[in-house]
Structure formats: C-alpha cells, structure tokens
Amino acid sequence: AHAADIAKGLPGAIDKDIAMAKCRNNLDWKGQIELSIDPEKARRFREEGSSYKGDACSMCGSYCAIKVYKQATAPDRQQK
C-alpha cells in the first residue's frame, strides 16, 4: 500500500522515506530508530544486538560505505 501511495504521487507519501534516507546518510541512529516501523524493537536490536558501538553498524563496522565515502570526499582531502 505504501509503495502504491508513492507511485500515485499522494502528497506526503514519501516524506518518511526521505527523512529515513537522510538519517541513514548522516548515520543518525536515533533518527532511524524513531522513524522505523517499530521503534521499540529497533532500539532494542541496536542496544542489545550490536557488537559494534561506534557510529556505523555491526555489519560493516569500520568499513561502512557511508563513512568511507565521506572520508574520501572530505574537502580537506580534495586535490587543488
């Protein structure tokens, strides 16, 4: 139903998806949890199940694609 609402172009249908994408890009775990379908369950998974306590997830850890990309494209790393 949600995908259909987006496909139909219903106002506001994609807003939560965009907000979640921004939280993911910013590694904003609190925001991702709040925007999840089941925030309590997501919070519990993050707190209890994650062996990696940094800003990335336990799946990628220090190899987080978002972190690596941001580090590689940081303004101080750009050639002039």
Biopython code that builds the backbone (N, CA, C, O; Angstrom):
import numpy as np
from Bio.PDB.StructureBuilder import StructureBuilder

atoms = [
    (1, "ALA", "N", (0.826, -1.186, 0.000)),
    (1, "ALA", "CA", (0.000, 0.000, 0.000)),
    (1, "ALA", "C", (0.878, 1.261, 0.000)),
    (1, "ALA", "O", (0.583, 2.236, -0.691)),
    (2, "HIS", "N", (1.942, 1.224, 0.773)),
    (2, "HIS", "CA", (2.816, 2.399, 0.861)),
    (2, "HIS", "C", (3.460, 2.702, -0.494)),
    (2, "HIS", "O", (3.487, 3.853, -0.929)),
    (3, "ALA", "N", (3.972, 1.673, -1.150)),
    (3, "ALA", "CA", (4.596, 1.868, -2.463)),
    (3, "ALA", "C", (3.577, 2.392, -3.471)),
    (3, "ALA", "O", (3.901, 3.227, -4.315)),
    (4, "ALA", "N", (2.364, 1.904, -3.378)),
    (4, "ALA", "CA", (1.314, 2.367, -4.287)),
    (4, "ALA", "C", (1.001, 3.839, -4.039)),
    (4, "ALA", "O", (0.794, 4.598, -4.986)),
    (5, "ASP", "N", (0.965, 4.243, -2.777)),
    (5, "ASP", "CA", (0.714, 5.651, -2.457)),
    (5, "ASP", "C", (1.804, 6.541, -3.039)),
    (5, "ASP", "O", (1.524, 7.627, -3.546)),
    (6, "ILE", "N", (3.050, 6.074, -2.965)),
    (6, "ILE", "CA", (4.161, 6.831, -3.546)),
    (6, "ILE", "C", (4.011, 6.885, -5.062)),
    (6, "ILE", "O", (4.169, 7.946, -5.666)),
    (7, "ALA", "N", (3.706, 5.739, -5.680)),
    (7, "ALA", "CA", (3.547, 5.674, -7.136)),
    (7, "ALA", "C", (2.415, 6.573, -7.618)),
    (7, "ALA", "O", (2.497, 7.155, -8.700)),
    (8, "LYS", "N", (1.368, 6.686, -6.824)),
    (8, "LYS", "CA", (0.238, 7.545, -7.179)),
    (8, "LYS", "C", (0.570, 9.023, -6.990)),
    (8, "LYS", "O", (-0.160, 9.898, -7.457)),
    (9, "GLY", "N", (1.674, 9.291, -6.303)),
    (9, "GLY", "CA", (2.066, 10.676, -6.064)),
    (9, "GLY", "C", (1.262, 11.362, -4.978)),
    (9, "GLY", "O", (1.110, 12.584, -4.990)),
    (10, "LEU", "N", (0.743, 10.580, -4.036)),
    (10, "LEU", "CA", (-0.041, 11.177, -2.962)),
    (10, "LEU", "C", (0.838, 12.102, -2.111)),
    (10, "LEU", "O", (1.947, 11.727, -1.730)),
    (11, "PRO", "N", (0.351, 13.285, -1.821)),
    (11, "PRO", "CA", (1.132, 14.236, -1.029)),
    (11, "PRO", "C", (1.545, 13.637, 0.323)),
    (11, "PRO", "O", (0.721, 13.073, 1.042)),
    (12, "GLY", "N", (2.811, 13.770, 0.644)),
    (12, "GLY", "CA", (3.323, 13.297, 1.920)),
    (12, "GLY", "C", (3.654, 11.823, 1.989)),
    (12, "GLY", "O", (4.216, 11.367, 2.985)),
    (13, "ALA", "N", (3.318, 11.059, 0.949)),
    (13, "ALA", "CA", (3.527, 9.607, 0.990)),
    (13, "ALA", "C", (5.001, 9.235, 1.106)),
    (13, "ALA", "O", (5.342, 8.230, 1.730)),
    (14, "ILE", "N", (5.861, 10.028, 0.517)),
    (14, "ILE", "CA", (7.289, 9.682, 0.503)),
    (14, "ILE", "C", (8.090, 10.424, 1.584)),
    (14, "ILE", "O", (9.291, 10.197, 1.730)),
    (15, "ASP", "N", (7.438, 11.293, 2.327)),
    (15, "ASP", "CA", (8.145, 12.129, 3.307)),
    (15, "ASP", "C", (8.933, 11.322, 4.336)),
    (15, "ASP", "O", (10.085, 11.648, 4.625)),
    (16, "LYS", "N", (8.329, 10.282, 4.886)),
    (16, "LYS", "CA", (9.012, 9.475, 5.901)),
    (16, "LYS", "C", (10.206, 8.735, 5.289)),
    (16, "LYS", "O", (11.234, 8.565, 5.944)),
    (17, "ASP", "N", (10.068, 8.300, 4.039)),
    (17, "ASP", "CA", (11.167, 7.615, 3.352)),
    (17, "ASP", "C", (12.357, 8.559, 3.157)),
    (17, "ASP", "O", (13.507, 8.166, 3.355)),
    (18, "ILE", "N", (12.077, 9.784, 2.774)),
    (18, "ILE", "CA", (13.138, 10.772, 2.576)),
    (18, "ILE", "C", (13.811, 11.100, 3.905)),
    (18, "ILE", "O", (15.034, 11.215, 3.977)),
    (19, "ALA", "N", (13.011, 11.248, 4.951)),
    (19, "ALA", "CA", (13.575, 11.523, 6.277)),
    (19, "ALA", "C", (14.473, 10.374, 6.725)),
    (19, "ALA", "O", (15.545, 10.607, 7.284)),
    (20, "MET", "N", (14.044, 9.135, 6.483)),
    (20, "MET", "CA", (14.851, 7.967, 6.858)),
    (20, "MET", "C", (16.145, 7.942, 6.045)),
    (20, "MET", "O", (17.208, 7.653, 6.594)),
    (21, "ALA", "N", (16.074, 8.238, 4.757)),
    (21, "ALA", "CA", (17.273, 8.248, 3.912)),
    (21, "ALA", "C", (18.281, 9.280, 4.415)),
    (21, "ALA", "O", (19.484, 9.022, 4.417)),
    (22, "LYS", "N", (17.799, 10.432, 4.838)),
    (22, "LYS", "CA", (18.694, 11.465, 5.377)),
    (22, "LYS", "C", (19.343, 10.996, 6.673)),
    (22, "LYS", "O", (20.530, 11.231, 6.898)),
    (23, "CYS", "N", (18.564, 10.332, 7.524)),
    (23, "CYS", "CA", (19.127, 9.796, 8.775)),
    (23, "CYS", "C", (20.180, 8.740, 8.475)),
    (23, "CYS", "O", (21.223, 8.706, 9.127)),
    (24, "ARG", "N", (19.926, 7.890, 7.507)),
    (24, "ARG", "CA", (20.912, 6.865, 7.143)),
    (24, "ARG", "C", (22.192, 7.512, 6.625)),
    (24, "ARG", "O", (23.293, 7.113, 7.004)),
    (25, "ASN", "N", (22.045, 8.501, 5.768)),
    (25, "ASN", "CA", (23.211, 9.182, 5.205)),
    (25, "ASN", "C", (24.040, 9.872, 6.284)),
    (25, "ASN", "O", (25.263, 9.958, 6.173)),
    (26, "ASN", "N", (23.382, 10.356, 7.313)),
    (26, "ASN", "CA", (24.070, 11.050, 8.403)),
    (26, "ASN", "C", (24.459, 10.114, 9.544)),
    (26, "ASN", "O", (24.962, 10.563, 10.573)),
    (27, "LEU", "N", (24.228, 8.823, 9.363)),
    (27, "LEU", "CA", (24.479, 7.833, 10.416)),
    (27, "LEU", "C", (23.797, 8.255, 11.716)),
    (27, "LEU", "O", (24.352, 8.112, 12.806)),
    (28, "ASP", "N", (22.591, 8.773, 11.573)),
    (28, "ASP", "CA", (21.785, 9.244, 12.705)),
    (28, "ASP", "C", (20.944, 8.082, 13.216)),
    (28, "ASP", "O", (19.808, 7.885, 12.784)),
    (29, "TRP", "N", (21.512, 7.318, 14.136)),
    (29, "TRP", "CA", (20.834, 6.113, 14.637)),
    (29, "TRP", "C", (19.571, 6.454, 15.396)),
    (29, "TRP", "O", (18.571, 5.749, 15.269)),
    (30, "LYS", "N", (19.590, 7.517, 16.184)),
    (30, "LYS", "CA", (18.399, 7.913, 16.936)),
    (30, "LYS", "C", (17.252, 8.225, 15.975)),
    (30, "LYS", "O", (16.125, 7.773, 16.176)),
    (31, "GLY", "N", (17.544, 8.989, 14.943)),
    (31, "GLY", "CA", (16.524, 9.321, 13.949)),
    (31, "GLY", "C", (16.007, 8.103, 13.214)),
    (31, "GLY", "O", (14.805, 7.982, 12.977)),
    (32, "GLN", "N", (16.914, 7.189, 12.846)),
    (32, "GLN", "CA", (16.499, 5.966, 12.162)),
    (32, "GLN", "C", (15.573, 5.137, 13.045)),
    (32, "GLN", "O", (14.569, 4.600, 12.577)),
    (33, "ILE", "N", (15.918, 5.041, 14.313)),
    (33, "ILE", "CA", (15.087, 4.272, 15.242)),
    (33, "ILE", "C", (13.717, 4.916, 15.382)),
    (33, "ILE", "O", (12.699, 4.224, 15.350)),
    (34, "GLU", "N", (13.683, 6.235, 15.538)),
    (34, "GLU", "CA", (12.410, 6.940, 15.696)),
    (34, "GLU", "C", (11.524, 6.802, 14.463)),
    (34, "GLU", "O", (10.300, 6.743, 14.584)),
    (35, "LEU", "N", (12.131, 6.752, 13.279)),
    (35, "LEU", "CA", (11.363, 6.656, 12.038)),
    (35, "LEU", "C", (11.030, 5.219, 11.639)),
    (35, "LEU", "O", (10.287, 5.000, 10.682)),
    (36, "SER", "N", (11.564, 4.254, 12.351)),
    (36, "SER", "CA", (11.336, 2.854, 11.985)),
    (36, "SER", "C", (9.881, 2.451, 12.221)),
    (36, "SER", "O", (9.138, 3.141, 12.918)),
    (37, "ILE", "N", (9.494, 1.340, 11.638)),
    (37, "ILE", "CA", (8.127, 0.834, 11.793)),
    (37, "ILE", "C", (7.844, 0.494, 13.249)),
    (37, "ILE", "O", (6.750, 0.754, 13.749)),
    (38, "ASP", "N", (8.823, -0.082, 13.927)),
    (38, "ASP", "CA", (8.677, -0.470, 15.333)),
    (38, "ASP", "C", (9.873, 0.083, 16.116)),
    (38, "ASP", "O", (10.861, -0.624, 16.320)),
    (39, "PRO", "N", (9.785, 1.349, 16.556)),
    (39, "PRO", "CA", (10.919, 1.974, 17.234)),
    (39, "PRO", "C", (11.416, 1.214, 18.467)),
    (39, "PRO", "O", (12.623, 1.153, 18.704)),
    (40, "GLU", "N", (10.519, 0.645, 19.241)),
    (40, "GLU", "CA", (10.945, -0.090, 20.436)),
    (40, "GLU", "C", (11.804, -1.292, 20.062)),
    (40, "GLU", "O", (12.843, -1.537, 20.675)),
    (41, "LYS", "N", (11.370, -2.031, 19.065)),
    (41, "LYS", "CA", (12.120, -3.211, 18.615)),
    (41, "LYS", "C", (13.461, -2.792, 18.003)),
    (41, "LYS", "O", (14.488, -3.416, 18.267)),
    (42, "ALA", "N", (13.448, -1.743, 17.192)),
    (42, "ALA", "CA", (14.682, -1.259, 16.565)),
    (42, "ALA", "C", (15.677, -0.803, 17.629)),
    (42, "ALA", "O", (16.870, -1.092, 17.535)),
    (43, "ARG", "N", (15.187, -0.095, 18.633)),
    (43, "ARG", "CA", (16.052, 0.376, 19.719)),
    (43, "ARG", "C", (16.656, -0.809, 20.468)),
    (43, "ARG", "O", (17.844, -0.806, 20.789)),
    (44, "ARG", "N", (15.844, -1.808, 20.742)),
    (44, "ARG", "CA", (16.321, -2.999, 21.444)),
    (44, "ARG", "C", (17.380, -3.721, 20.617)),
    (44, "ARG", "O", (18.410, -4.123, 21.158)),
    (45, "PHE", "N", (17.148, -3.891, 19.325)),
    (45, "PHE", "CA", (18.134, -4.542, 18.447)),
    (45, "PHE", "C", (19.449, -3.771, 18.457)),
    (45, "PHE", "O", (20.521, -4.368, 18.551)),
    (46, "ARG", "N", (19.370, -2.460, 18.361)),
    (46, "ARG", "CA", (20.578, -1.621, 18.325)),
    (46, "ARG", "C", (21.341, -1.710, 19.649)),
    (46, "ARG", "O", (22.568, -1.811, 19.656)),
    (47, "GLU", "N", (20.618, -1.672, 20.757)),
    (47, "GLU", "CA", (21.261, -1.676, 22.072)),
    (47, "GLU", "C", (21.786, -3.048, 22.472)),
    (47, "GLU", "O", (22.889, -3.158, 23.010)),
    (48, "GLU", "N", (21.012, -4.088, 22.217)),
    (48, "GLU", "CA", (21.366, -5.417, 22.699)),
    (48, "GLU", "C", (22.134, -6.258, 21.691)),
    (48, "GLU", "O", (22.978, -7.067, 22.076)),
    (49, "GLY", "N", (21.856, -6.078, 20.423)),
    (49, "GLY", "CA", (22.414, -6.975, 19.425)),
    (49, "GLY", "C", (23.655, -6.495, 18.724)),
    (49, "GLY", "O", (24.318, -7.268, 18.032)),
    (50, "SER", "N", (23.977, -5.248, 18.888)),
    (50, "SER", "CA", (25.102, -4.690, 18.148)),
    (50, "SER", "C", (26.410, -4.884, 18.901)),
    (50, "SER", "O", (26.562, -4.444, 20.040)),
    (51, "SER", "N", (27.339, -5.544, 18.249)),
    (51, "SER", "CA", (28.660, -5.709, 18.849)),
    (51, "SER", "C", (29.547, -4.506, 18.534)),
    (51, "SER", "O", (30.582, -4.312, 19.171)),
    (52, "TYR", "N", (29.146, -3.710, 17.566)),
    (52, "TYR", "CA", (29.906, -2.516, 17.186)),
    (52, "TYR", "C", (29.211, -1.310, 17.789)),
    (52, "TYR", "O", (28.055, -1.044, 17.460)),
    (53, "LYS", "N", (29.869, -0.589, 18.645)),
    (53, "LYS", "CA", (29.240, 0.521, 19.364)),
    (53, "LYS", "C", (29.569, 1.887, 18.780)),
    (53, "LYS", "O", (29.198, 2.907, 19.361)),
    (54, "GLY", "N", (30.252, 1.927, 17.650)),
    (54, "GLY", "CA", (30.591, 3.202, 17.032)),
    (54, "GLY", "C", (29.407, 3.788, 16.294)),
    (54, "GLY", "O", (28.263, 3.403, 16.538)),
    (55, "ASP", "N", (29.676, 4.719, 15.392)),
    (55, "ASP", "CA", (28.591, 5.360, 14.664)),
    (55, "ASP", "C", (28.128, 4.551, 13.458)),
    (55, "ASP", "O", (27.098, 4.871, 12.864)),
    (56, "ALA", "N", (28.862, 3.522, 13.090)),
    (56, "ALA", "CA", (28.433, 2.648, 11.997)),
    (56, "ALA", "C", (27.675, 1.459, 12.587)),
    (56, "ALA", "O", (27.504, 1.367, 13.803)),
    (57, "CYS", "N", (27.232, 0.573, 11.742)),
    (57, "CYS", "CA", (26.504, -0.597, 12.235)),
    (57, "CYS", "C", (27.448, -1.785, 12.424)),
    (57, "CYS", "O", (28.614, -1.733, 12.035)),
    (58, "SER", "N", (26.936, -2.831, 13.013)),
    (58, "SER", "CA", (27.763, -4.014, 13.269)),
    (58, "SER", "C", (28.063, -4.788, 11.986)),
    (58, "SER", "O", (29.002, -5.582, 11.952)),
    (59, "MET", "N", (27.288, -4.570, 10.948)),
    (59, "MET", "CA", (27.501, -5.298, 9.701)),
    (59, "MET", "C", (28.789, -4.842, 9.012)),
    (59, "MET", "O", (29.585, -5.676, 8.579)),
    (60, "CYS", "N", (28.996, -3.560, 8.908)),
    (60, "CYS", "CA", (30.163, -3.036, 8.192)),
    (60, "CYS", "C", (31.277, -2.567, 9.117)),
    (60, "CYS", "O", (32.453, -2.638, 8.759)),
    (61, "GLY", "N", (30.921, -2.095, 10.289)),
    (61, "GLY", "CA", (31.918, -1.580, 11.223)),
    (61, "GLY", "C", (32.742, -0.470, 10.600)),
    (61, "GLY", "O", (32.187, 0.485, 10.056)),
    (62, "SER", "N", (34.047, -0.582, 10.672)),
    (62, "SER", "CA", (34.925, 0.467, 10.145)),
    (62, "SER", "C", (34.924, 0.528, 8.617)),
    (62, "SER", "O", (35.489, 1.454, 8.035)),
    (63, "TYR", "N", (34.299, -0.445, 7.969)),
    (63, "TYR", "CA", (34.221, -0.460, 6.504)),
    (63, "TYR", "C", (32.893, 0.102, 5.990)),
    (63, "TYR", "O", (32.517, -0.136, 4.842)),
    (64, "CYS", "N", (32.204, 0.827, 6.819)),
    (64, "CYS", "CA", (30.917, 1.423, 6.458)),
    (64, "CYS", "C", (31.073, 2.248, 5.174)),
    (64, "CYS", "O", (31.891, 3.165, 5.116)),
    (65, "ALA", "N", (30.300, 1.921, 4.172)),
    (65, "ALA", "CA", (30.403, 2.606, 2.877)),
    (65, "ALA", "C", (30.137, 4.103, 3.009)),
    (65, "ALA", "O", (30.786, 4.910, 2.343)),
    (66, "ILE", "N", (29.204, 4.470, 3.849)),
    (66, "ILE", "CA", (28.890, 5.888, 4.022)),
    (66, "ILE", "C", (30.069, 6.615, 4.662)),
    (66, "ILE", "O", (30.457, 7.692, 4.209)),
    (67, "LYS", "N", (30.642, 6.025, 5.722)),
    (67, "LYS", "CA", (31.788, 6.648, 6.386)),
    (67, "LYS", "C", (32.989, 6.736, 5.448)),
    (67, "LYS", "O", (33.639, 7.779, 5.376)),
    (68, "VAL", "N", (33.288, 5.660, 4.734)),
    (68, "VAL", "CA", (34.439, 5.639, 3.828)),
    (68, "VAL", "C", (34.264, 6.689, 2.733)),
    (68, "VAL", "O", (35.206, 7.416, 2.418)),
    (69, "TYR", "N", (33.076, 6.774, 2.156)),
    (69, "TYR", "CA", (32.811, 7.751, 1.104)),
    (69, "TYR", "C", (32.989, 9.177, 1.630)),
    (69, "TYR", "O", (33.630, 10.006, 0.984)),
    (70, "LYS", "N", (32.422, 9.455, 2.798)),
    (70, "LYS", "CA", (32.531, 10.806, 3.355)),
    (70, "LYS", "C", (33.981, 11.164, 3.674)),
    (70, "LYS", "O", (34.399, 12.304, 3.469)),
    (71, "GLN", "N", (34.740, 10.204, 4.169)),
    (71, "GLN", "CA", (36.151, 10.463, 4.456)),
    (71, "GLN", "C", (36.930, 10.713, 3.161)),
    (71, "GLN", "O", (37.783, 11.599, 3.102)),
    (72, "ALA", "N", (36.630, 9.931, 2.137)),
    (72, "ALA", "CA", (37.353, 10.051, 0.868)),
    (72, "ALA", "C", (37.019, 11.342, 0.128)),
    (72, "ALA", "O", (37.845, 11.855, -0.627)),
    (73, "THR", "N", (35.824, 11.866, 0.339)),
    (73, "THR", "CA", (35.403, 13.071, -0.382)),
    (73, "THR", "C", (35.400, 14.315, 0.494)),
    (73, "THR", "O", (34.891, 15.359, 0.085)),
    (74, "ALA", "N", (35.957, 14.218, 1.680)),
    (74, "ALA", "CA", (36.012, 15.376, 2.579)),
    (74, "ALA", "C", (36.802, 16.499, 1.914)),
    (74, "ALA", "O", (37.787, 16.238, 1.223)),
    (75, "PRO", "N", (36.377, 17.744, 2.117)),
    (75, "PRO", "CA", (37.058, 18.878, 1.475)),
    (75, "PRO", "C", (38.562, 18.928, 1.735)),
    (75, "PRO", "O", (39.322, 19.330, 0.854)),
    (76, "ASP", "N", (39.000, 18.531, 2.914)),
    (76, "ASP", "CA", (40.429, 18.588, 3.213)),
    (76, "ASP", "C", (41.225, 17.517, 2.476)),
    (76, "ASP", "O", (42.455, 17.544, 2.495)),
    (77, "ARG", "N", (40.539, 16.569, 1.823)),
    (77, "ARG", "CA", (41.220, 15.518, 1.063)),
    (77, "ARG", "C", (41.195, 15.790, -0.439)),
    (77, "ARG", "O", (41.811, 15.057, -1.212)),
    (78, "GLN", "N", (40.495, 16.827, -0.851)),
    (78, "GLN", "CA", (40.382, 17.141, -2.274)),
    (78, "GLN", "C", (41.678, 17.752, -2.789)),
    (78, "GLN", "O", (42.306, 18.566, -2.112)),
    (79, "GLN", "N", (42.064, 17.358, -3.977)),
    (79, "GLN", "CA", (43.254, 17.933, -4.605)),
    (79, "GLN", "C", (42.882, 19.259, -5.235)),
    (79, "GLN", "O", (41.784, 19.439, -5.762)),
    (80, "LYS", "N", (43.824, 20.178, -5.164)),
    (80, "LYS", "CA", (43.560, 21.514, -5.735)),
    (80, "LYS", "C", (44.219, 21.659, -7.069)),
    (80, "LYS", "O", (44.111, 22.709, -7.701)),
]
sb = StructureBuilder()
sb.init_structure("model")
sb.init_model(0)
sb.init_chain("A")
sb.init_seg("    ")
for serial, (resi, resn, name, xyz) in enumerate(atoms, 1):
    if name == "N":
        sb.init_residue(resn, " ", resi, " ")
    sb.init_atom(name, np.array(xyz, "f"), 0.0, 1.0, " ", f" {name:<3s}", serial, name[0])
structure = sb.get_structure()
